[in-house]
């Protein structure tokens, strides 16, 4: 808006609180038996290109912003390009899994639709040729595990976002896809 100055990055109370939470998380994890756990202070999707292929056993997507307004779908975390990058870094042959937890039913259906679309596209993830993306007979990338593995095995904690949803009467939708 005209006449308004933008607040400098990092000066909001929310950003300060998030920074404190990240520092607490790092401090807590350093005092545990986990030597391979790292906290990335920021958008984890930006980290994906730097992760070597076929290295992660799991990616957990928990309560992402559903961007529920019409026309805002492009801002959702689960997009074909992002899922293809997740596929690249996850271990193959049933050794890698993508987990999803959300309390937004429409977003949950959206994620299933994207996963179905990506799973039936060619394994190389090359988006240059639209015909190639819908080629029949291309190998599947993901398989939905139904039922979803017990959440206590992969999401034993209840986040404040999940608790807020429960308090407002929403249920948690869980899904897990195994990389083929």
Secondary structure, DSSP 8 states (H G I E B T S, - for coil): -TT-----TT-SHHHHHHHHHHHHHHHHHHTSS-SS-----S-GGGGGGGS-TT-BSEEEEES-----STT-GGG-S--HHHHHHHHHHB-STTS-EEEEEES-HHHHHHHHHHHHHHHTS-TT---S-HHHHT-TT----EEE-SS---HHHH--S--HHHHHHHHTT---EEEEEEE-
